[in-house]
């Protein structure tokens, strides 16, 4: 929680300093407050019920990784599984479900144009199972909207098509190959007609709220052109409007669209789609991070500005929750569950009223993300972090009450009204320990004397006191040692390391010893951090660990670290309790818990 609050404060300060938050109210604590009650109600209704906002999540269908949960799922099991998926979506505040209905051109419903997906019928025969029908029924009963997502090109790899005798063999004149992947040729008129026919049967046979065409990878992998995409959308429009005037039509644009085309080309394309009334809302995939220069916000604003002249097109960013990777030019690769929340916050502060997260499975793979998203918020529209709100009075975030440290100084962080004087221990604060930002946030590095230190902050009658006790480590006697301390050897537990940033081997051994570490056949000499420590007393030894990534970027177990020490004419060894695991830069780590690691209580007020 402390990390989350710190990240929140850092983001808030960064946004405030850059002037990117434009919706602060002057007399309340909420963000982007609508001008009238009617505006608020208009935002709170979801897009498909007449409002501006849309909170959507993709329920995965490909590979039976979410729904249906197994290829062995029977007809009578579908409804409970659909109920579970809808309940999960509702628990994180979603109002719309997006369901891919034809992964690798195998239908997840009863189609007249496609064979059923192997998840429904491995032998290619007819199955009574209809995941789409069950999901629609459960969504409707729970008040959620549902959009059917059509993937227009992907046929899967060659072996998949041979094993399951897919439609690829029925359309040889339409199929092209890229490496080991097969796909339908986007330039073929028959492909445009097929996608239109799929739209028609979905609108005719199912009570859906929208049809979405997923153009991910269409340019780089399938060689599509903008005119081809327009022809597909025209075919979809003609077929959808034959049956319904209210079903909305959406499109997912790939992340590389901004790289392949100029803004003028994209705007002209959007104007053509809008003029032909073949698209109601667009979902551009934006993969930039909110950290650093906030590349996410920059691209979001480009899309928003382009649509200013096209008010008939709604904008809902399409987010990938699986992993957020720092660019290769940076030092680290990281999986950051907070990134998705910060993107939602950045989306809101820029008055874009919705986004779609791909996917529910990825959210569930990040327990902290699911926990944060399922926490009741102050607004039904978006995730709102209370620590990102504009403060109206004195608040001390850290330390909470009392803390003990051996350091000579300690940070006190919090926020206050920057337009009113702040008093520290009865005296008006003049900036001796750090400045108060224009936003009101502060971090004071206060000096400490040995013993109890009390700091009282006061503003406008509100008072907060924190107590910091400094211990005198110099007065404590240190017992000499003659071996490597077993509990000090890195890693204590199994540790994931990366080739893109160095880790540090370390242990505690007698001062004046010679210490080395061995991983496999590689030997690393360790250096004593503080050479001034008297001979024989505990001292920390470290060495940077630089690793080379395998060409395949796989996960590789390096094993335990063996430490060796020469001291007093004797040689001794100690092996770390934990193992090192090298994680490729393109891999994601996941852990499955088979037993509780800490007591868990249903009521958060319990211990």
ZADO-884273 format. One line per field, with one value per residue (C-alpha): residue in one letter; z, y, x. Coordinates in steps of 0.02 Angstrom, whole numbers. Each point is the difference from the previous one (the first is absolute). Layout:
# ZADO-884273
residu	(A | ...)
z	(Z | ...)
y	(Y | ...)
x	(X | ...)
# end
This chain:
# ZADO-884273
residu	(X | X | X | X | X | X | X | X | X | X | X | X | X | X | X | X | X | X | X | X | X | X | X | X | X | X | X | X | X | X | X | X | X | X | X | X | X | X | X | X | X | X | X | X | X | X | X | X | X | X | X | X | X | X | X | X | X | X | X | X | X | X | X | X | X | X | X | X | X | X | X | X | X | X | X | X | X | X | X | X | X | X | X | X | X | X | X | X | X | X | X | X | X | X | X | X | X | X | X | X | X | X | X | X | X | X | X | X | X | X | X | X | X | X | X | X | X | X | X | X | X | X | X | X | X | X | X | X | X | X | X | X | X | X | X | X | X | X | X | X | X | X | X | X | X | X | X | X | X | X | X | X | X | X | X | X | X | X | X | X | X | X | X | X | X | X | X | X | X | X | X | X | X | X | X | X | X | X | X | X | X | X | X | X | X | X | X | X | X | X | X | X | X | X | X | X | X | X | X | X | X | X | X | X | X | X | X | X | X | X | X | X | X | X | X | X | X | X | X | X | X | X | X | X | X | X | X | X | X | X | X | X | X | X | X | X | X | X | X | X | X | X | X | X | X | X | X | X | X | X | X | X | X | X | X | X | X | X | X | X | X | X | X | X | X | X | X | X | X | X | X | X | X | X | X | X | X | X | X | X | X | X | X | X | X | X | X | X | X | X | X | X | X | X | X | X | X | X | X | X | X | X | X | X | X | X | X | X | X | X | X | X | X | X | X | X | X | X | X | X | X | X | X | X | X | X | X | X | X | X | X | X | X | X | X | X | X | X | X | X | X | X | X | X | X | X | X | X | X | X | X | X | X | X | X | X | X | X | X | X | X | X | X | X | X | X | X | X | X | X | X | X | X | X | X | X | X | X | X | X | X | X | X | X | X | X | X | X | X | X | X | X | X | X | X | X | X | X | X | X | X | X | X | X | X | X | X | X | X | X | X | X | X | X | X | X | X | X | X | X | X | X | X | X | X | X | X | X | X | X | X | X | X | X | X | X | X | X | X | X | X | X | X | X | X | X | X | X | X | X | X | X | X | X | X | X | X | X | X | X | X | X | X | X | X | X | X | X | X | X | X | X | X | X | X | X | X | X | X | X | X | X | X | X | X | X | X | X | X | X | X | X | X | X | X | X | X | X | X | X | X | X | X | X | X | X | X | X | X | X | X | X | X | X | X | X | X | X | X | X | X | X | X | X | X | X | X | X | X | X | X | X | X | X | X | X | X | X | X | X | X | X | X | X | X | X | X | X | X | X | X | X | X | X | X | X | X | X | X | X | X | X | X | X | X | X | X | X | X | X | X | X | X | X | X | X | X | X | X | X | X | X | X | X | X | X | X | X | X | X | X | X | X | X | X | X | X | X | X | X | X | X | X | X | X | X | X)
z	(0 | 41 | -173 | -80 | 96 | -45 | -184 | 9 | 75 | -126 | -144 | 74 | 20 | -176 | -75 | 98 | -46 | -183 | 4 | -73 | 125 | -59 | 91 | 182 | 80 | 99 | 147 | 15 | 18 | -154 | -173 | -162 | 86 | -130 | -7 | 37 | 76 | -173 | -68 | 141 | -37 | -184 | 38 | 124 | -124 | -109 | -184 | -56 | 115 | -65 | 106 | -44 | 107 | -33 | 115 | -99 | 19 | -122 | 54 | -86 | -112 | -94 | 72 | 128 | 125 | 76 | -76 | -31 | 128 | -83 | -163 | 110 | 60 | -35 | -48 | 179 | 67 | -113 | 97 | 168 | -88 | -86 | 167 | 75 | -141 | 13 | 190 | -17 | -126 | 112 | 153 | -84 | -54 | -182 | -93 | -168 | -50 | -162 | -59 | -148 | -96 | -134 | 64 | -144 | -107 | 109 | 66 | 185 | -51 | -125 | -165 | -178 | -71 | 118 | 76 | 188 | 101 | 66 | 174 | -46 | -118 | -27 | -134 | -103 | 35 | 68 | 186 | 101 | 96 | -39 | 113 | -79 | 37 | 182 | 24 | -75 | 113 | 156 | -51 | -34 | 168 | 88 | -94 | -104 | -186 | -118 | -161 | -117 | -61 | -173 | -44 | -191 | -57 | 120 | -40 | 122 | -45 | -134 | 117 | 87 | -165 | -53 | 166 | 10 | -186 | 13 | -130 | -74 | -113 | -57 | -57 | -77 | -118 | 148 | 114 | 13 | 107 | 107 | 72 | 88 | 11 | -118 | -26 | -115 | -130 | 51 | -181 | -59 | -25 | 56 | 168 | 18 | -38 | 125 | 141 | -46 | 3 | 172 | 61 | -74 | 83 | 168 | -4 | -66 | 123 | 160 | 109 | -3 | 27 | -119 | -135 | 11 | -136 | 72 | -118 | 114 | -99 | -162 | -76 | 59 | 0 | -130 | -121 | 6 | -73 | 54 | -154 | 43 | 178 | -66 | -116 | 145 | 107 | -143 | -14 | 188 | -3 | -143 | 87 | 176 | -57 | -95 | 170 | 127 | 10 | 183 | 6 | 5 | -108 | 70 | -59 | 90 | -78 | 22 | 107 | -151 | -93 | 57 | -58 | -173 | -48 | 24 | 106 | -157 | -83 | 154 | 15 | -183 | 25 | 153 | -95 | -137 | 127 | 85 | -164 | -50 | 174 | 14 | 171 | 163 | 117 | -16 | 119 | -38 | 89 | 100 | 78 | 63 | 185 | 114 | 81 | -63 | -134 | 7 | -176 | 34 | 27 | -150 | -120 | 83 | -31 | -183 | -23 | 99 | -100 | -165 | 53 | 47 | -176 | 4 | 151 | -67 | 39 | 182 | 64 | 122 | 15 | -10 | 136 | 18 | 184 | -24 | 23 | -12 | -71 | 13 | -167 | -38 | 18 | 185 | 134 | 55 | -61 | 123 | 24 | 88 | 52 | 53 | -180 | -52 | 141 | -40 | -183 | 52 | 108 | -143 | -117 | 119 | 32 | -187 | -12 | -99 | 82 | -14 | -48 | -36 | 89 | -86 | 89 | 153 | 8 | 8 | 139 | 101 | -28 | 92 | 171 | 60 | -158 | 23 | 185 | -38 | -141 | 106 | 146 | 12 | -67 | 21 | -180 | -104 | -153 | 28 | 116 | 116 | 119 | 149 | 10 | -173 | 47 | 32 | 186 | 97 | 167 | 99 | -24 | 56 | -100 | 75 | 134 | 57 | 188 | 74 | -80 | 56 | -104 | 17 | -134 | 38 | -98 | -54 | -131 | 52 | -151 | -20 | -72 | 55 | -66 | -90 | 18 | 191 | 124 | 69 | 177 | 54 | 188 | 25 | -124 | -175 | -120 | -111 | -108 | 106 | -35 | -173 | -103 | -9 | -182 | -81 | 6 | 190 | 9 | 107 | 57 | 147 | 44 | 186 | 104 | 146 | 169 | 90 | 98 | -25 | -129 | -10 | -148 | 4 | -161 | 8 | -127 | 16 | 168 | -62 | 89 | -32 | 108 | -45 | 113 | -66 | 114 | -51 | 70 | 32 | -94 | 41 | 185 | -34 | 11 | -152 | 24 | -113 | -122 | -92 | -138 | -134 | 82 | -79 | 10 | -90 | -162 | -153 | -50 | 158 | -104 | -184 | -92 | -178 | -85 | -169 | -130 | -27 | 174 | 119 | 162 | 148 | 83 | 186 | 167 | 175 | 50 | 116 | -44 | -87 | -83 | -184 | -67 | -168 | -72 | -129 | -116 | -107 | -69 | 21 | 149 | 66 | 125 | 133 | 72 | 180 | 3 | 153 | 17 | 162 | 102 | 128 | -43 | 32 | 27 | -117 | -167 | -158 | -163 | -171 | -187 | -151 | -98 | -187 | -99 | -185 | -65 | -103 | -183 | 26 | 149 | 102 | 188 | 67 | 177 | 48 | 168 | 171 | 29 | 85 | 106 | 48 | 132 | 44 | 176 | 137 | -110 | -22 | -145 | 31 | -111 | 12 | -127 | -18 | 50 | -156 | -186 | -138 | -147 | -159 | -80 | -184 | -41 | -98 | 132 | 140 | 168 | 89 | 166 | 52 | 186 | 62 | 184 | 97 | 31 | 131 | 99 | -104 | 71 | -93 | 104 | -33 | 176 | 77 | 43)
y	(0 | 119 | -31 | 35 | 164 | 53 | -40 | 94 | 153 | -3 | -9 | 136 | 116 | -38 | 33 | 160 | 68 | -37 | 85 | -154 | -1 | 125 | -56 | 46 | 81 | 156 | -36 | -189 | -144 | -97 | -8 | 53 | 33 | 23 | 173 | -59 | -148 | -42 | -5 | -119 | -116 | 4 | -57 | -134 | -90 | -118 | 34 | -130 | 69 | 177 | 68 | 53 | -121 | -180 | -116 | -158 | -161 | -140 | -176 | -110 | -139 | -57 | -152 | -25 | 101 | 87 | -45 | -138 | -57 | -167 | -91 | -128 | 128 | -69 | 83 | 8 | 71 | 153 | 102 | -11 | 45 | 147 | 55 | -4 | 105 | 131 | 6 | 30 | 139 | 81 | -12 | 113 | 129 | -50 | 37 | -80 | -170 | -28 | -181 | -61 | -110 | -76 | -30 | -70 | -5 | -130 | 60 | 9 | -1 | -91 | 71 | -34 | 58 | -68 | -169 | -7 | 36 | -156 | 61 | -48 | -145 | -75 | -122 | 139 | -61 | 100 | 38 | 62 | 112 | 185 | 106 | 162 | -36 | -42 | 153 | 114 | -69 | 22 | 174 | 58 | -64 | 93 | 163 | -9 | 35 | -121 | 26 | -141 | 21 | -66 | -40 | 13 | -77 | -118 | -187 | -63 | -98 | -132 | -151 | 66 | 12 | -173 | -80 | 73 | 12 | 183 | 113 | 35 | -151 | 64 | 168 | -40 | 148 | 119 | -69 | 71 | -53 | 101 | -115 | -138 | 102 | -6 | 145 | 61 | 124 | 174 | 58 | -131 | 53 | -172 | 31 | 164 | -90 | -138 | 124 | 89 | -165 | -42 | 168 | -32 | -169 | 67 | 145 | -111 | -143 | 79 | 146 | 92 | 185 | 20 | -79 | 37 | -38 | -36 | 64 | -41 | -54 | 36 | 107 | -82 | -182 | -9 | 138 | 94 | 175 | 142 | -21 | -186 | 43 | 125 | -130 | -122 | 130 | 43 | -183 | -10 | 157 | -63 | -166 | 67 | 137 | -128 | -67 | 139 | 187 | 1 | -128 | 102 | -38 | 16 | -29 | -42 | 85 | -76 | 80 | 29 | 107 | 164 | -61 | -57 | 146 | 188 | 85 | 78 | -171 | -72 | 151 | -13 | -185 | 35 | 134 | -125 | -127 | 132 | 67 | -176 | -28 | -167 | 28 | 65 | -17 | -33 | -91 | 42 | -110 | 116 | -87 | 148 | 18 | 139 | 5 | 111 | 115 | -79 | -70 | -73 | 171 | 74 | -129 | 8 | 187 | -24 | -114 | 116 | 153 | -90 | -42 | 180 | 26 | -170 | 8 | -149 | -115 | -51 | -37 | -142 | -47 | -185 | -51 | -156 | -49 | -145 | 94 | 174 | 0 | 143 | 39 | -94 | 163 | 1 | -103 | -112 | -103 | -8 | -67 | 137 | -33 | 183 | 55 | -51 | 101 | 152 | -13 | 4 | 153 | 86 | -42 | 78 | 160 | 29 | -14 | -162 | -95 | -181 | -138 | -187 | -114 | -155 | -114 | -70 | -143 | 121 | 98 | -159 | -45 | 161 | -21 | 175 | 74 | -99 | 48 | 185 | -2 | -93 | 123 | 110 | 172 | 173 | 1 | -130 | 69 | -34 | -64 | 147 | -5 | 111 | 42 | 79 | 124 | 183 | 25 | 127 | -5 | -68 | -185 | -97 | -159 | -64 | -40 | -48 | 22 | -62 | -74 | -56 | 25 | 8 | 134 | 181 | 66 | -61 | 57 | 64 | 0 | 70 | 142 | 164 | 157 | 89 | 168 | -7 | 3 | -168 | -8 | -124 | -16 | 166 | 100 | 49 | -115 | 93 | -143 | -58 | -187 | 2 | 102 | -8 | -27 | 113 | -151 | -8 | -159 | 1 | -113 | 68 | -85 | 41 | -20 | -123 | -4 | -164 | -40 | 57 | 137 | 78 | 104 | 92 | 70 | 119 | 95 | 81 | -81 | -176 | -78 | -158 | -61 | -135 | -79 | -67 | -92 | -7 | -141 | 18 | -147 | 59 | -37 | -182 | -124 | -108 | -182 | -59 | -142 | -127 | -65 | 56 | 33 | -127 | 113 | 141 | -90 | 62 | -60 | -51 | -54 | -46 | 162 | 53 | 97 | 85 | 20 | 181 | 62 | -61 | -91 | 1 | -153 | 32 | -80 | 45 | -65 | 52 | 165 | -30 | -164 | -47 | -48 | -68 | -65 | -136 | -27 | -153 | 21 | 189 | 73 | 176 | 86 | 98 | 168 | 55 | 147 | 88 | -36 | 100 | -133 | -79 | -169 | -145 | 102 | -31 | 87 | -2 | -61 | 30 | -23 | 49 | -146 | 28 | -136 | -33 | -41 | -157 | 28 | -77 | 116 | -149 | -24 | -87 | -63 | 48 | -88 | 43 | 117 | -79 | 122 | -38 | 92 | 0 | 68 | -38 | -126 | -103 | -23 | -17 | -5 | 44 | -33 | 118 | -64 | 69 | -28 | 129 | -8 | 94 | 74 | 46 | 179 | -58 | -123 | 20 | -84 | -75 | -91 | -123 | -11 | -174 | 49 | 161 | 105 | 110 | 0 | 77 | 76 | 42 | 159 | 127 | 69 | -160 | -27)
x	(0 | 143 | 74 | -168 | -20 | 176 | -30 | -163 | 81 | 142 | -124 | -108 | 148 | 62 | -171 | -22 | 170 | -29 | -168 | -85 | -143 | -125 | -157 | 30 | -151 | 34 | -116 | -3 | 122 | -56 | 77 | -83 | -166 | -139 | -77 | -177 | -89 | -65 | 178 | 47 | -145 | 41 | 177 | -51 | -113 | 100 | 23 | -127 | -134 | 19 | 143 | 177 | 97 | 51 | 97 | 35 | 98 | 39 | -53 | 130 | -62 | 156 | 86 | -142 | 103 | -152 | -168 | -38 | 127 | 34 | -31 | -89 | -127 | -173 | -163 | -64 | 163 | 1 | -128 | 92 | 163 | -84 | -72 | 174 | 75 | -137 | 17 | 187 | -28 | -129 | 114 | 130 | -129 | -23 | -161 | 42 | 72 | 94 | 4 | 107 | -122 | 112 | 178 | 104 | -158 | -83 | -169 | -45 | -183 | -112 | 61 | -56 | 167 | 132 | 36 | -12 | 156 | 90 | -47 | -178 | 28 | 171 | -59 | -80 | -177 | -146 | -8 | -148 | 118 | -20 | 112 | -59 | -183 | 33 | 111 | -132 | -136 | 104 | 61 | -178 | -63 | 142 | -26 | 160 | 13 | 90 | 95 | 49 | 180 | 42 | 181 | -6 | 165 | 88 | -11 | 132 | 156 | 15 | -3 | -157 | -92 | 56 | -47 | -175 | -41 | -49 | -79 | 172 | -21 | -170 | 69 | 170 | -12 | -20 | 136 | 176 | 147 | 122 | 133 | -95 | -161 | -149 | -119 | -138 | 59 | -65 | 0 | -128 | -180 | -59 | 83 | -94 | -163 | 39 | 29 | -162 | -94 | 70 | -63 | -171 | -25 | 59 | -123 | -139 | 18 | 66 | -53 | 166 | 33 | 145 | 107 | 186 | 128 | 173 | 136 | 147 | 155 | -94 | 139 | 161 | -55 | -139 | 49 | -164 | -25 | -113 | -113 | -20 | -51 | -126 | -77 | -16 | -87 | -118 | -47 | -27 | -108 | -109 | -33 | -25 | -119 | -104 | -54 | 24 | 13 | 54 | 143 | 160 | 152 | 175 | 177 | 163 | 151 | 174 | 136 | 113 | -128 | 78 | 171 | -54 | -112 | 5 | -132 | -71 | -18 | -86 | -116 | -49 | -36 | -107 | -96 | -38 | -64 | -106 | -70 | -54 | -74 | 87 | 81 | -74 | 149 | 186 | 117 | 183 | 126 | 114 | 150 | 102 | 35 | -60 | 171 | 140 | -66 | -174 | 1 | -172 | -77 | 90 | -73 | -171 | -6 | 47 | -151 | -112 | 53 | -30 | -178 | -44 | -65 | -89 | -117 | -100 | 147 | 26 | 177 | 39 | 186 | 41 | 122 | 106 | 10 | 122 | 164 | 69 | 176 | 120 | 83 | 161 | 94 | -41 | 83 | -142 | -145 | -141 | -175 | -95 | -181 | -18 | 29 | -175 | -76 | 106 | -52 | -182 | 36 | 92 | -144 | -125 | 97 | 5 | -190 | -2 | -142 | 48 | 119 | 2 | 124 | 66 | -25 | -90 | 124 | 146 | -85 | -22 | 183 | 47 | -84 | 44 | -78 | -160 | -5 | 20 | -128 | -128 | 17 | -157 | 43 | -76 | -59 | -89 | 88 | 184 | 131 | 37 | 147 | -35 | 184 | -7 | -135 | 31 | 21 | -103 | 93 | 146 | 38 | 153 | 29 | 163 | 43 | -175 | 31 | 164 | 154 | 174 | 157 | 188 | 16 | 46 | -150 | -172 | -128 | -171 | -115 | -174 | -102 | -76 | -82 | 144 | -88 | -4 | 147 | 56 | 71 | 134 | 21 | -88 | 105 | -56 | 91 | 124 | 67 | 147 | -26 | -79 | -121 | -190 | -49 | -131 | -116 | 18 | 104 | 157 | 142 | 101 | 165 | 5 | 161 | -5 | 87 | 32 | -157 | -179 | -36 | -173 | -61 | -166 | -76 | -148 | -105 | -172 | -32 | 43 | 148 | 102 | 143 | 126 | 130 | 165 | 120 | 182 | 105 | 186 | 75 | 176 | -31 | -43 | 142 | 31 | 47 | 142 | -40 | 107 | -115 | -122 | -169 | -121 | -153 | 93 | 39 | -92 | -127 | -91 | -151 | -14 | 35 | -41 | 141 | 11 | 136 | -50 | 46 | 136 | -39 | 118 | 75 | 25 | 36 | 63 | 171 | 143 | 83 | 166 | -49 | 13 | -172 | -54 | -165 | -26 | -149 | 28 | 176 | 6 | 96 | -33 | 119 | -95 | 56 | -19 | -119 | 76 | 188 | 10 | -92 | 119 | 76 | -117 | -158 | -149 | 19 | -102 | 79 | -78 | 31 | -107 | -71 | -12 | -89 | -19 | -171 | -26 | -39 | -171 | -33 | -58 | -17 | 156 | 34 | 178 | -6 | 68 | 148 | 152 | 103 | 181 | 104 | 185 | 30 | 126 | 87 | -159 | -120 | -188 | -152 | -184 | -140 | -149 | -171 | -82 | 31 | 25 | -120 | 46 | -156 | 7 | -48 | -151 | -63 | -126 | 21 | -150 | -12 | -134 | -34 | -48 | -13 | -34 | 155 | -83 | -163 | -139 | -157 | -160 | -22 | 139 | -24 | 68 | 183)
# end
